[in-house]
Amino acid sequence: MSKNTPVDSVVTAWWDYGYWITTLGNRTSIADNATINQTRIETIAKMFISPEEEGWKIANDLKSDYILIYVVGQNCLL
């Protein structure tokens, strides 16, 4: 992240990843493990679970440059 984004980048992610974004990625995070602003965490959660158009509007309102999404997939063949 620190090598592939501008220095003044702001990143939105679920709060679990905010500390990593700040310390390892050297970028500003909208929320991290120290965020006590419950409203901010609720807004991010709503962004992720809302229908696409509503989530996109919330993302734009947060004014971050990037949204980090962690996706895990598994293929189980029986």
CNS distance restraints for C-alpha pairs under 8 A (distance, minus, plus):
assign (resid   1 and name CA) (resid   5 and name CA) 5.81 0.50 0.50
assign (resid   1 and name CA) (resid  21 and name CA) 7.80 0.50 0.50
assign (resid   1 and name CA) (resid  25 and name CA) 4.91 0.50 0.50
assign (resid   1 and name CA) (resid  26 and name CA) 7.57 0.50 0.50
assign (resid   1 and name CA) (resid  27 and name CA) 7.64 0.50 0.50
assign (resid   2 and name CA) (resid   6 and name CA) 7.67 0.50 0.50
assign (resid   2 and name CA) (resid   7 and name CA) 7.24 0.50 0.50
assign (resid   2 and name CA) (resid  24 and name CA) 7.87 0.50 0.50
assign (resid   2 and name CA) (resid  25 and name CA) 4.85 0.50 0.50
assign (resid   2 and name CA) (resid  26 and name CA) 5.67 0.50 0.50
assign (resid   2 and name CA) (resid  27 and name CA) 6.85 0.50 0.50
assign (resid   5 and name CA) (resid   9 and name CA) 6.50 0.50 0.50
assign (resid   7 and name CA) (resid  27 and name CA) 6.93 0.50 0.50
assign (resid   8 and name CA) (resid  27 and name CA) 7.13 0.50 0.50
assign (resid   8 and name CA) (resid  28 and name CA) 7.58 0.50 0.50
assign (resid   9 and name CA) (resid  27 and name CA) 6.12 0.50 0.50
assign (resid   9 and name CA) (resid  28 and name CA) 6.55 0.50 0.50
assign (resid   9 and name CA) (resid  64 and name CA) 7.49 0.50 0.50
assign (resid   9 and name CA) (resid  65 and name CA) 5.85 0.50 0.50
assign (resid   9 and name CA) (resid  66 and name CA) 7.52 0.50 0.50
assign (resid  10 and name CA) (resid  27 and name CA) 6.35 0.50 0.50
assign (resid  10 and name CA) (resid  28 and name CA) 4.83 0.50 0.50
assign (resid  10 and name CA) (resid  29 and name CA) 5.74 0.50 0.50
assign (resid  10 and name CA) (resid  30 and name CA) 6.99 0.50 0.50
assign (resid  10 and name CA) (resid  64 and name CA) 4.88 0.50 0.50
assign (resid  10 and name CA) (resid  65 and name CA) 5.23 0.50 0.50
assign (resid  10 and name CA) (resid  66 and name CA) 6.48 0.50 0.50
assign (resid  11 and name CA) (resid  21 and name CA) 7.63 0.50 0.50
assign (resid  11 and name CA) (resid  27 and name CA) 7.17 0.50 0.50
assign (resid  11 and name CA) (resid  28 and name CA) 6.18 0.50 0.50
assign (resid  11 and name CA) (resid  29 and name CA) 4.87 0.50 0.50
assign (resid  11 and name CA) (resid  30 and name CA) 6.17 0.50 0.50
assign (resid  11 and name CA) (resid  64 and name CA) 5.46 0.50 0.50
assign (resid  11 and name CA) (resid  65 and name CA) 5.93 0.50 0.50
assign (resid  11 and name CA) (resid  66 and name CA) 4.74 0.50 0.50
assign (resid  11 and name CA) (resid  67 and name CA) 5.66 0.50 0.50
assign (resid  11 and name CA) (resid  68 and name CA) 6.89 0.50 0.50
assign (resid  12 and name CA) (resid  18 and name CA) 7.89 0.50 0.50
assign (resid  12 and name CA) (resid  29 and name CA) 5.94 0.50 0.50
assign (resid  12 and name CA) (resid  30 and name CA) 5.22 0.50 0.50
assign (resid  12 and name CA) (resid  31 and name CA) 7.15 0.50 0.50
assign (resid  12 and name CA) (resid  44 and name CA) 7.72 0.50 0.50
assign (resid  12 and name CA) (resid  62 and name CA) 7.95 0.50 0.50
assign (resid  12 and name CA) (resid  64 and name CA) 6.11 0.50 0.50
assign (resid  12 and name CA) (resid  65 and name CA) 7.89 0.50 0.50
assign (resid  12 and name CA) (resid  66 and name CA) 6.19 0.50 0.50
assign (resid  12 and name CA) (resid  67 and name CA) 4.72 0.50 0.50
assign (resid  12 and name CA) (resid  68 and name CA) 6.17 0.50 0.50
assign (resid  13 and name CA) (resid  17 and name CA) 6.31 0.50 0.50
assign (resid  13 and name CA) (resid  18 and name CA) 6.45 0.50 0.50
assign (resid  13 and name CA) (resid  29 and name CA) 7.44 0.50 0.50
assign (resid  13 and name CA) (resid  30 and name CA) 7.30 0.50 0.50
assign (resid  13 and name CA) (resid  31 and name CA) 7.24 0.50 0.50
assign (resid  13 and name CA) (resid  44 and name CA) 7.51 0.50 0.50
assign (resid  13 and name CA) (resid  67 and name CA) 5.85 0.50 0.50
assign (resid  13 and name CA) (resid  68 and name CA) 4.97 0.50 0.50
assign (resid  13 and name CA) (resid  69 and name CA) 6.62 0.50 0.50
assign (resid  14 and name CA) (resid  18 and name CA) 6.91 0.50 0.50
assign (resid  14 and name CA) (resid  31 and name CA) 7.20 0.50 0.50
assign (resid  14 and name CA) (resid  32 and name CA) 7.75 0.50 0.50
assign (resid  14 and name CA) (resid  41 and name CA) 7.78 0.50 0.50
assign (resid  14 and name CA) (resid  44 and name CA) 6.81 0.50 0.50
assign (resid  14 and name CA) (resid  45 and name CA) 7.33 0.50 0.50
assign (resid  14 and name CA) (resid  68 and name CA) 7.96 0.50 0.50
assign (resid  15 and name CA) (resid  19 and name CA) 7.70 0.50 0.50
assign (resid  15 and name CA) (resid  31 and name CA) 5.03 0.50 0.50
assign (resid  15 and name CA) (resid  32 and name CA) 4.35 0.50 0.50
assign (resid  15 and name CA) (resid  33 and name CA) 5.78 0.50 0.50
assign (resid  15 and name CA) (resid  35 and name CA) 7.68 0.50 0.50
assign (resid  15 and name CA) (resid  41 and name CA) 7.10 0.50 0.50
assign (resid  16 and name CA) (resid  32 and name CA) 6.18 0.50 0.50
assign (resid  16 and name CA) (resid  33 and name CA) 5.95 0.50 0.50
assign (resid  17 and name CA) (resid  21 and name CA) 6.24 0.50 0.50
assign (resid  17 and name CA) (resid  32 and name CA) 6.61 0.50 0.50
assign (resid  17 and name CA) (resid  33 and name CA) 7.90 0.50 0.50
assign (resid  18 and name CA) (resid  22 and name CA) 6.26 0.50 0.50
assign (resid  18 and name CA) (resid  29 and name CA) 5.39 0.50 0.50
assign (resid  18 and name CA) (resid  30 and name CA) 7.28 0.50 0.50
assign (resid  18 and name CA) (resid  31 and name CA) 5.56 0.50 0.50
assign (resid  18 and name CA) (resid  32 and name CA) 3.85 0.50 0.50
assign (resid  18 and name CA) (resid  33 and name CA) 6.58 0.50 0.50
assign (resid  19 and name CA) (resid  23 and name CA) 6.01 0.50 0.50
assign (resid  19 and name CA) (resid  29 and name CA) 7.72 0.50 0.50
assign (resid  19 and name CA) (resid  32 and name CA) 5.14 0.50 0.50
assign (resid  19 and name CA) (resid  33 and name CA) 6.14 0.50 0.50
assign (resid  20 and name CA) (resid  24 and name CA) 5.21 0.50 0.50
assign (resid  20 and name CA) (resid  25 and name CA) 6.53 0.50 0.50
assign (resid  21 and name CA) (resid  25 and name CA) 4.62 0.50 0.50
assign (resid  21 and name CA) (resid  26 and name CA) 6.34 0.50 0.50
assign (resid  21 and name CA) (resid  27 and name CA) 5.83 0.50 0.50
assign (resid  21 and name CA) (resid  28 and name CA) 7.05 0.50 0.50
assign (resid  21 and name CA) (resid  29 and name CA) 6.29 0.50 0.50
assign (resid  22 and name CA) (resid  26 and name CA) 4.83 0.50 0.50
assign (resid  22 and name CA) (resid  27 and name CA) 4.98 0.50 0.50
assign (resid  22 and name CA) (resid  28 and name CA) 5.67 0.50 0.50
assign (resid  22 and name CA) (resid  29 and name CA) 6.21 0.50 0.50
assign (resid  23 and name CA) (resid  27 and name CA) 7.67 0.50 0.50
assign (resid  30 and name CA) (resid  64 and name CA) 7.51 0.50 0.50
assign (resid  31 and name CA) (resid  35 and name CA) 5.70 0.50 0.50
assign (resid  31 and name CA) (resid  40 and name CA) 7.25 0.50 0.50
assign (resid  31 and name CA) (resid  41 and name CA) 6.95 0.50 0.50
assign (resid  35 and name CA) (resid  41 and name CA) 7.88 0.50 0.50
assign (resid  37 and name CA) (resid  41 and name CA) 6.77 0.50 0.50
assign (resid  38 and name CA) (resid  42 and name CA) 6.15 0.50 0.50
assign (resid  39 and name CA) (resid  43 and name CA) 6.10 0.50 0.50
assign (resid  40 and name CA) (resid  44 and name CA) 6.36 0.50 0.50
assign (resid  41 and name CA) (resid  45 and name CA) 6.20 0.50 0.50
assign (resid  42 and name CA) (resid  46 and name CA) 6.04 0.50 0.50
assign (resid  43 and name CA) (resid  47 and name CA) 6.17 0.50 0.50
assign (resid  43 and name CA) (resid  58 and name CA) 7.49 0.50 0.50
assign (resid  44 and name CA) (resid  48 and name CA) 6.43 0.50 0.50
assign (resid  44 and name CA) (resid  58 and name CA) 8.00 0.50 0.50
assign (resid  45 and name CA) (resid  49 and name CA) 6.34 0.50 0.50
assign (resid  46 and name CA) (resid  50 and name CA) 5.68 0.50 0.50
assign (resid  46 and name CA) (resid  55 and name CA) 7.12 0.50 0.50
assign (resid  47 and name CA) (resid  54 and name CA) 7.31 0.50 0.50
assign (resid  47 and name CA) (resid  55 and name CA) 4.27 0.50 0.50
assign (resid  47 and name CA) (resid  56 and name CA) 7.23 0.50 0.50
assign (resid  47 and name CA) (resid  58 and name CA) 5.65 0.50 0.50
assign (resid  47 and name CA) (resid  59 and name CA) 6.38 0.50 0.50
assign (resid  48 and name CA) (resid  55 and name CA) 6.36 0.50 0.50
assign (resid  49 and name CA) (resid  55 and name CA) 7.34 0.50 0.50
assign (resid  50 and name CA) (resid  54 and name CA) 5.94 0.50 0.50
assign (resid  50 and name CA) (resid  55 and name CA) 5.10 0.50 0.50
assign (resid  51 and name CA) (resid  55 and name CA) 5.96 0.50 0.50
assign (resid  52 and name CA) (resid  56 and name CA) 5.97 0.50 0.50
assign (resid  53 and name CA) (resid  57 and name CA) 6.35 0.50 0.50
assign (resid  54 and name CA) (resid  58 and name CA) 6.35 0.50 0.50
assign (resid  55 and name CA) (resid  59 and name CA) 6.11 0.50 0.50
assign (resid  56 and name CA) (resid  60 and name CA) 6.23 0.50 0.50
assign (resid  57 and name CA) (resid  61 and name CA) 6.22 0.50 0.50
assign (resid  58 and name CA) (resid  62 and name CA) 6.33 0.50 0.50
assign (resid  59 and name CA) (resid  63 and name CA) 6.93 0.50 0.50
assign (resid  59 and name CA) (resid  64 and name CA) 7.43 0.50 0.50
assign (resid  60 and name CA) (resid  64 and name CA) 7.34 0.50 0.50
